[in-house]
Amino acid sequence: MLVWWVPEQVRPAYFHLSAPPAGLRVLSRRTIVPVPYPAHLFVATGHKLGIYALAENQRPTATTAVLHSPVLNVYTDGSLCWGNIPKPKTLAVSAIPEFERALFDSWSTHPNAGQELTVTSKGGLVKLWDDLAAREAVRFPVSRLKPFARNRRQRAAQKSGAMGEPMTLARLISESTR
């Protein structure tokens, strides 16, 4: 298992939406545009790459709560949708740049099912990215990201306000080794 974090930063994002919603200002066509990303946490195992956002731009500790990543290629369970992205051939520190390229340097074509439930944003995730691109924002509004909930039951509890303990880095690691 590899676990690491990437600080928040403005970087190029690749958008080619297969069915762009009406009213987009920037993302209605294929484009590469600089946008702000929140700090991210990566958890790579032999069979999965988990990707999560962090509320603070600092190295996480075991008790750090994790958020849903706003990246379109990430499923609501935190795993990367590989599509046609080349997978690193090894699970080693030397492969970290390949894992990061898989997330940050791949084309976003559509939000995955349920991703609209991972943000508190009028218009959903695509419109949030479009607004950030159009405004040339330099900080991602992490307050709009919801705490990470791995499955439908946890998301339902979260929605009703009965979530209980937040998902932490320690819990993620523990559950990833099962």
C-alpha positions in Angstrom: 0.0 0.0 0.0 1.1 3.5 -0.8 -0.4 6.6 0.9 0.6 10.2 0.1 -0.9 13.6 -0.3 -0.6 16.4 -2.8 -1.0 20.1 -1.7 -3.7 22.2 -3.2 -2.7 23.9 -6.5 -3.8 25.4 -9.7 -3.1 23.0 -12.5 -4.4 22.3 -16.1 -7.6 20.3 -16.2 -8.7 18.3 -19.3 -12.4 18.5 -20.0 -14.2 16.9 -23.0 -17.8 16.4 -21.7 -19.8 13.9 -23.7 -23.1 15.6 -22.8 -22.4 19.1 -21.5 -25.4 20.6 -19.6 -26.8 23.8 -21.0 -25.4 27.1 -19.7 -21.7 26.2 -19.4 -19.3 29.1 -20.0 -16.0 27.3 -20.5 -16.6 23.5 -20.4 -19.1 23.2 -23.2 -16.3 22.3 -25.6 -13.1 20.2 -25.4 -10.7 22.3 -23.4 -7.6 22.4 -21.2 -8.0 25.0 -18.6 -6.2 25.9 -15.4 -8.4 25.3 -12.3 -7.7 25.1 -8.6 -7.7 21.6 -7.0 -8.0 21.1 -3.2 -5.3 19.1 -1.4 -5.7 15.4 -2.3 -5.0 12.1 -0.6 -4.0 9.0 -2.6 -4.3 5.5 -1.3 -2.9 2.9 -3.8 -3.2 -0.8 -3.2 -2.6 -3.8 -5.5 -6.1 -3.5 -6.9 -7.4 0.0 -6.4 -6.4 3.7 -6.4 -8.4 5.6 -3.8 -8.6 9.4 -4.2 -9.9 11.8 -1.6 -9.9 15.5 -0.9 -8.6 17.2 2.2 -10.1 20.2 3.9 -6.8 21.6 5.0 -3.7 22.2 2.9 -1.4 20.3 5.2 0.0 16.9 5.6 -2.8 14.6 7.0 -2.5 12.7 10.2 -4.3 9.5 11.3 -7.2 11.6 12.6 -7.6 13.8 9.5 -11.1 13.6 8.1 -11.3 13.0 4.4 -13.8 14.5 1.9 -15.1 13.3 -1.5 -12.8 14.3 -4.3 -14.4 16.6 -6.8 -12.5 15.1 -9.8 -15.0 13.8 -12.4 -13.0 10.5 -12.9 -13.5 9.5 -9.3 -16.4 7.2 -8.3 -18.3 8.0 -5.1 -16.5 5.1 -3.3 -13.3 7.0 -3.8 -11.8 4.8 -6.6 -10.5 6.1 -9.8 -12.4 5.3 -13.0 -9.4 4.1 -15.1 -11.2 4.0 -18.5 -8.4 4.0 -21.0 -5.8 5.5 -18.6 -2.6 3.5 -18.4 -2.2 1.8 -15.0 1.2 1.9 -13.3 2.9 -1.5 -13.6 4.1 -1.5 -10.0 3.0 -0.5 -6.6 6.2 1.4 -5.6 7.2 4.9 -4.6 8.7 5.3 -8.0 5.2 4.9 -9.5 3.7 7.8 -7.6 4.1 10.3 -10.5 2.2 7.8 -12.8 -0.7 7.6 -10.3 -0.8 11.4 -10.1 -0.8 11.7 -13.9 -3.7 9.2 -14.0 -5.8 11.5 -12.0 -4.7 15.0 -13.0 -3.6 14.5 -16.6 -6.6 12.5 -18.0 -9.7 13.7 -19.8 -12.9 14.2 -17.8 -15.8 13.2 -20.0 -18.7 13.0 -17.5 -19.4 12.9 -13.8 -19.8 9.3 -12.5 -23.1 8.2 -11.1 -23.9 9.8 -7.7 -21.2 12.4 -7.9 -23.8 15.2 -7.6 -24.3 14.0 -4.0 -20.7 14.6 -3.1 -20.9 18.4 -3.3 -23.1 21.1 -2.0 -23.3 23.1 -5.2 -26.1 24.7 -7.1 -26.0 23.0 -10.5 -23.8 20.1 -9.5 -20.2 19.2 -10.0 -19.8 20.1 -13.7 -21.2 23.6 -13.2 -18.9 24.1 -10.2 -15.8 23.3 -12.3 -17.2 25.5 -15.1 -17.6 28.4 -12.7 -14.1 27.9 -11.3 -12.7 27.9 -14.8 -14.7 30.9 -16.0 -13.7 33.0 -12.9 -10.1 31.9 -13.2 -10.3 30.9 -9.5 -7.1 30.2 -7.6 -8.6 28.4 -4.6 -11.0 25.5 -4.6 -14.0 26.0 -2.3 -13.5 23.0 -0.1 -16.5 24.0 2.0 -18.6 22.7 -0.9 -17.2 19.2 -0.6 -19.0 16.7 1.5 -17.4 14.4 4.1 -16.4 11.1 2.5 -18.9 8.3 2.8 -17.9 5.0 1.2 -21.3 3.4 0.4 -25.0 4.2 -0.1 -25.8 3.4 3.5 -23.2 5.9 4.8 -24.3 8.5 2.3 -27.9 8.0 3.5 -26.9 8.4 7.1 -24.9 11.5 6.2 -27.9 13.0 4.4 -30.1 12.4 7.4 -27.5 14.0 9.7 -26.8 10.7 11.5 -23.4 10.0 10.0 -21.6 9.6 13.3 -17.8 9.3 13.1 -16.2 10.9 10.0 -14.1 8.9 7.7 -10.5 9.5 8.7 -7.1 8.6 7.2 -6.6 5.8 9.8 -10.0 4.3 9.0 -9.4 4.5 5.3 -6.1 2.6 5.7 -7.7 0.1 8.0 -10.6 -0.6 5.6 -8.2 -0.7 2.6 -6.2 -3.6 4.1 -9.3 -5.9 4.6 
